[in-house]
Amino acid sequence: MTYDLDRTILELEAEARYADPAERRQIEAELGLARAERETILAEQDGRISAEPPF
């Protein structure tokens, strides 16, 4: 799962390097979401957070 996200992040970073300013903002927003998703998955795997509902 994280492999796919890592690859997506690398692709978005590469796209952002050569994008015009308007497109770069959109790519950076997508990049932020992908990084947050990856961090959430890693935190669940490490046990730092729980995916179980609190009830």
Summary of the structure (lengths in Angstrom):
residues: 55
radius of gyration: 14.1
end to end distance: 27.0
largest distance: 47.1
contacts: 114
relative contact order: 0.15
helix: 76%
strand: 0%
